Amino acid sequence: MTTTTPVPVPVAEPPRAARPAGQRRDRRVFQGWAYASPTAALVLVFFVVPIVLVIVMSGSDWMLLGGNKGTNFPENYTAVLEHRSFWPAVGFTVKYTVIATVLLIGLGLGLAMVVQESSRWRAFLRTAFLLPTALGLASASLLFYALYSPQVGPVSPLLERLGLSDGDVTILGTPDGALWATVVLIVWRYAGFYMLLLLVGLQGIPGDVYEAARIDGAKTWQIFTRITLPLLRPSLALSTIMCVTGSLLAFDQFYILTKGGPDGSTMTLVQLVYNLAFESKRDLGMAAALSVIVLLALVVVNIFQLRAMRATDQD
């Protein structure tokens, strides 16, 4: 007589009690703070605290070697506005910003369109145009300083061989030469970066739009002005904001190539901050006041650009 072993029947576990909604909400809030706290700490230490310190210094008689001698607000601001190099630095910075922005955005858009249309040499052209961005700005400035040097650089001998000069050419020795030599450096260094930004925007435009325009008989210029530019507006706005901000804060290239010369003709606002703090006056209070002025100018410019972009989008 055979016996069968009864198969054990699994017993269902009692359902776990659901957590109250308040506990779940508190847990999500805690997780959010845990994720955000490292970034918040970095912003606090490296952004908020320095800004507060600069604002305090801008209203104090604070020398580099003598320390803080007390509050003197608003003497630092009036002294900066009356400084002989302030308004020339403002004019030169604005002039350089306009030239650099127009050339970088225009050339970046042209390179992006060339790379997008090219099929056989696409990978090579992208690499070639983007390669200069891998070099640091200080290193690139030193490289161009050597290229422009009449003693060791190839530019002066080349101009002499072409019959464009009778001897050594000091490119950085004149105001216009120093400006355009620096612009060439910046265009070589950053054109590939803006090409990449605008190329992403171009690739986001649907190809069906271009095909429909060609079927309707639109010409190349009409397609560019009525389709490409309007649909590329967000990328152009982002590139313009980045280019304007970077140009207004220009320092490395002019400090290495020209030291603000000749005769202070290429002095930017940020370089004037450096000179006030560490070279000519060694007055940290005046340098901080000028830093606050530059910061406020950047905020105003960016707000104006964002509002202009928003108004254009609404139209």
C-alpha angles and dihedrals in degrees: 000000000000126000126208122221111231113242111237113243113224112242114224114237115240111258116263115249111255116243116249116261091244093058092049090050092049091050092052090048090050092049091049092052090046091055095043100042098081092052092042090052092051092048090048095049100039102030116020098039094048091048092051090047092050091050090051091047092049090064096044137080092242118163125190094238103020099052127217114337097179141280120321103165124191097012094089092055094048090046091052093049090049095046112119093231098046102083095038087052090050092051094047093046092052091046092050092046093054094047095045094045095050094046097043096046093042095046092041091054091047093050091046091054092047092051092046094051096042114087106171098044098029098114094043094048093048091051094045094049094043098043097084090060089067089067117083117246093240091051091047090050091052090048093053091043088060091045092052094045112113090212103051106006125097096223098078096047090046092054090048093052091049089054094245094120139026097219144340113352117213099205094179093047097085129057095239093043092050092048097049093041088057092046089054089053093049093046091050091047102044108025091089092051093054089043088060093049093049093042089060089053092048092051089053092062110097114245091221089070092058092044092052091049092052091049089053089054100254115163126228095262092047091050090050097048100037102034113017100043097043093047091043093054097107092052091045091050092050092047092048093050092049093046095048092047093048093047094049088053095047113147118128099061096048094041092054100037104036111003084223093302166169090068093330093299094132098041112137126199094252091049089051088054089054093047093050092049103040112011124027108021102003086214111150091185094060091042090052091048090053089047090055090049091051091048092051090047090052091050092050093047093048093047090050091050093048092048091048090051092048092049091050092050091051091051 
